[in-house]
Each structure stands twice: as C-alpha cells, then as structure tokens.
Amino acid sequence: MADDEPAERNAKPPHREVHSCRFSPDEWQLVVDRATAAGFSPSRFQRMAALGAPLGRRVNNHAVVALNRLGVNLNTMLKISLRTGQMPAATELSQLLAELRQQLSNLLSEP
C-alpha cells in the first residue's frame, strides 16, 4: 500500500455534491460564451466564478499583447515627434501613453 500513498496524496478530491442553478436561455448562452472564451467548461466556469477564482487570464493575455503593441507604437511615435519637433500633439500623445500604461496595469492586476 505504500506505493498507493503518493498517488492518493496528489489526487484532487472529486466534486461529490451536485447543485443546480437556473438560467434563462439567453443567460445560459452568455455563460457558455464566456466559459468558452476563458477556455473552461460551463460547469468549471460557474464553479470558479462562484468561488471567486481568477477567470479571465487566458482572454486578458490576448488583450495585453494587443495593448502592448499599441503602446510600443505610440511610444515610438512620441519619441520621433519629440526628436523632430514636428508633431504639435506630443503632449496629447504623452497623456494617451500614460493612460494606456494605467489600463495595462489595471488589466494585469485584475483577479
């Protein structure tokens, strides 16, 4: 039985209780869509949401990459405009870049 002990210790406990929740057809479709977008089954998605587990990391990773690319482009434009002095909107670009950085920070710190 000593051989069985490590496997038993590492095994996740099965979910033994089943509870139901009622949804309208539109609500259920929203649950299914959000679960699919997050890469989870609807059941796992509901369990994680109910227990306060982080949900959107898989979806947010794509958003972070896209926003980061935008930030890099804006930063490059800002550097060129400051170097050449040809873009009068440099102040506006600086404000936009600061806002973009704040949004990225908020996105990464979401639970």
C-alpha positions, 0 to 999 in steps of 0.5 A: 500500500505504500506505493498507493500513498503518493498517488492518493496524496496528489489526487484532487478530491472529486466534486461529490455534491451536485447543485443546480442553478437556473438560467434563462436561455439567453443567460445560459448562452452568455455563460457558455460564451464566456466559459468558452472564451476563458477556455473552461467548461460551463460547469468549471466556469460557474464553479470558479466564478462562484468561488471567486477564482481568477477567470479571465487570464487566458482572454486578458493575455490576448488583450495585453499583447494587443495593448502592448503593441499599441503602446510600443507604437505610440511610444515610438511615435512620441519619441520621433515627434519629440526628436523632430519637433514636428508633431504639435500633439506630443503632449496629447500623445504623452497623456494617451501613453500614460493612460494606456500604461494605467489600463495595462496595469489595471488589466494585469492586476485584475483577479 
